[in-house]
Amino acid sequence: MEDEAKRPSLYGAQLWQRVQHELLNLPIGLAGFAVASTLLTAGLGLAVTFVGLPLLAAGLVCCRGFGRLGRVRARASLGSRIAEPEPVVAARPGPAGWVVAALSDGLNWRSALYCVVMLPWGIVSFVLTLVLLVVGWPVLPWAMRAISAVSRLLAEGLLAPGVLAERVRELEDDRGAVVDHAAADLRRIERDLHDGAQARLVALAMDLGLAKEKLTEDPVAAQKMVDAAHGEVKLALQELRDLARGIHPAVLTDRGLDAALSSVAARCTLPGGVKVHVELGGERPDSAVEGIAYFTVSELLTNASKHSGARTASVDVWRQDDRLMLTVQDDGRGGAQVRPGGGLAGLAERAESVDGVFVVDSPAAGPTSVTVELPWRTRAGRV
């Protein structure tokens, strides 16, 4: 009984949204057809003159406006998830650039076709809906569902952004994320060098200068200063090694993910340690994907050590068809989320920059599991 109470009524609000949508198809279709036929016909007829192409471009822009109205109506009344396209951007400034951009945009031409098709379909859908409202009351919900499906198909087929355009936009976003990450890494490296190894080397040079002055006057004091400088050299070398490991560890380049992740796990401060299992069948992905996988695992284990209160963690890496899969789990308190500007958001952006997937499963009471899926491209010259 409860399921029946929650089930939406056949004659509820959704039905009347569809009815309203189909009845409005006719006046909107008439207006769109009138604008498209008038401006496009005039523009094509006058194409040999200097006013023809601008008039044709103006007609296409008007058709694009009707297309935008069609997308809004489809989302509001038909439950469509059709996305808004990116605005047309002229490659060069001035009226000529605007005309060329308008004429070369594929969505403009598809919007013009939509305006033309909407007149006959608007007549058909208006008449069918009106007849159903008068004499087809018993079958109205099912008939309107079929009519609305045709309207939705027209909108999504003709007004949706092109796949290529969406792909270009995604790649531009990914490129921006990669550039931001690279800039942040450069700033981090510069800060670490300035605050760490550089400061230590400056102090070392000063100590050696003092030791040189003391060498003839007080050899014992000079010896102590040289011993202290030797210790500073060791610390500076360690800091430089840690910095180099943060850029791209030598063990990853030489021996691959298994050895590199085992090294990360050995340095992790979790009380119960980290178990690492890597199964790649003797092959290695290309260096970009391998680096993303390494730094993702390293950052996740660092987060687990600092913030989760976990005792143990595990890392699993394997190949599944043409994807590199990795999962990092810990037994901490949970509650991890991908928040804008947070560390997990940065890792997600880094994975998405190569068409990867980043999924976090972290209930409030724990445990936390992060799954990353990256594209597999076998490294050239490796088997």
Stockholm file with secondary structure:
# STOCKHOLM 1.0

chainA/1-383         MEDEAKRPSLYGAQLWQRVQHELLNLPIGLAGFAVASTLLTAGLGLAVTFVGLPLLAAGLVCCRGFGRLGRVRARASLGSRIAEPEPVVAARPGPAGWVVAALSDGLNWRSALYCVVMLPWGIVSFVLTLVLLVVGWPVLPWAMRAISAVSRLLAEGLLAPGVLAERVRELEDDRGAVVDHAAADLRRIERDLHDGAQARLVALAMDLGLAKEKLTEDPVAAQKMVDAAHGEVKLALQELRDLARGIHPAVLTDRGLDAALSSVAARCTLPGGVKVHVELGGERPDSAVEGIAYFTVSELLTNASKHSGARTASVDVWRQDDRLMLTVQDDGRGGAQVRPGGGLAGLAERAESVDGVFVVDSPAAGPTSVTVELPWRTRAGRV
#=GR chainA/1-383 SS CHHHHHSCCTTSHHHHHHHHHHHHHHHHHHHHHHHHHHHHHHHHHTTTSTTHHHHHHHHHHHHHHHHHHHHHHHHHHSCCCCCCCCCCCCSSSSHHHHHHHHHHCHHHHHHHHHHHHHHHHHHHHHHHHHHHHHHCGGGHHHHHHHHHHHHHHHHHHHHSCCHHHHHHHHHHHHHHHHHHHHHHHHHHHHHHIIIIIHHHHHHHHHHHHHHHHHHHHCHHHHHHHHHHHHHHHHHHHHHHHHHHHHHCCHHHHHHCHHHHHHHHHHHCCCTTCEEEEEECTTCCBCHHHHHHHHHHHHHHHHHIIIIICCSCEEEEEEEETTEEEEEEEECSCCCCCCCTTSHHHHHHHHHHTTTCEEEEECCTTCCEEEEEEEECCBCTTCC
#=GC SS_cons         CHHHHHSCCTTSHHHHHHHHHHHHHHHHHHHHHHHHHHHHHHHHHTTTSTTHHHHHHHHHHHHHHHHHHHHHHHHHHSCCCCCCCCCCCCSSSSHHHHHHHHHHCHHHHHHHHHHHHHHHHHHHHHHHHHHHHHHCGGGHHHHHHHHHHHHHHHHHHHHSCCHHHHHHHHHHHHHHHHHHHHHHHHHHHHHHIIIIIHHHHHHHHHHHHHHHHHHHHCHHHHHHHHHHHHHHHHHHHHHHHHHHHHHCCHHHHHHCHHHHHHHHHHHCCCTTCEEEEEECTTCCBCHHHHHHHHHHHHHHHHHIIIIICCSCEEEEEEEETTEEEEEEEECSCCCCCCCTTSHHHHHHHHHHTTTCEEEEECCTTCCEEEEEEEECCBCTTCC
//
